[in-house]
Amino acid sequence: VTGASFFVFSGALKSSSGYLAKSSIVEDGVMVQITAENMDSLRQALREMKDFTITCGKADAEDPQEHVHIQWVEDDKNFSKG
């Protein structure tokens, strides 16, 4: 589990790269590179406020290296208060 100050989603990953998606730490945030098709699905999920999972790693790997889960949770108004 990684906490971050910000997330960047880039839809510029080419299908021919051999990756399902790639993630990396950027300063105090996380950058996730996904294909244009996956970006369309992500946008739709965000509009509909639905959970979304991005599987990262090589397309031909037996086990994916990591997952990026976007989860909608109840609003916690006491978080980072002050």
For each residue, the residues with C-beta under 8 A, 3 or more apart:
1:
2: 25 30
3:
4: 7 28 29 30
5: 28 29
6: 28 29 30
7: 4 29 30 31 32
8: 26 29 30 31 32
9: 31 32 34 39 42
10: 13 31 32 33 34
11: 34 35 36 38 39 40
12: 33 36
13: 10 17 19 21 22 33 34 35
14: 17 35
15: 35 37
16:
17: 13 14
18: 58 59 60
19: 13 22 33 56 57 58 59
20: 55 56 57 58 59 64
21: 13 32 33 34 35 38 54 55 56 57 68
22: 13 19 32 33 56
23: 30 31 32 33 54 56 66 68
24: 30 31 33
25: 2 29 30 31
26: 8 29 30 31
27:
28: 4 5 6
29: 4 5 6 7 8 25 26
30: 2 4 6 7 8 23 24 25 26 68
31: 7 8 9 10 23 24 25 26
32: 7 8 9 10 21 22 23 54 56 68
33: 10 12 13 19 21 22 23 24
34: 9 10 11 13 21 38 39 42 54
35: 11 13 14 15 21 38 39
36: 11 12 39 40
37: 15 40 41
38: 11 21 34 35 41 42 54
39: 9 11 34 35 36 42 43
40: 11 36 37 43 44
41: 37 38 44 45 52
42: 9 34 38 39 45 46 52 54 70
43: 39 40 46 47
44: 40 41 47 48
45: 41 42 48 50 51 52 70
46: 42 43 49 52 70
47: 43 44
48: 44 45
49: 46 72
50: 45 72
51: 45 69 70 71 72
52: 41 42 45 46 69 70
53: 67 68 69 70
54: 21 23 32 34 38 42 67 68 70
55: 20 21 64 67
56: 19 20 21 22 23 32 64 65 66 67 68
57: 19 20 21 61 63 64 65 66
58: 18 19 20 61 65
59: 18 19 20
60: 18
61: 57 58 64 65
62:
63: 57
64: 20 55 56 57 61 67
65: 56 57 58 61
66: 23 56 57
67: 53 54 55 56 64
68: 21 23 30 32 53 54 56
69: 51 52 53
70: 42 45 46 51 52 53 54
71: 51
72: 49 50 51
73: 76
74:
75:
76: 73 79
77: 81
78: 81
79: 76
80:
81: 77 78
82:
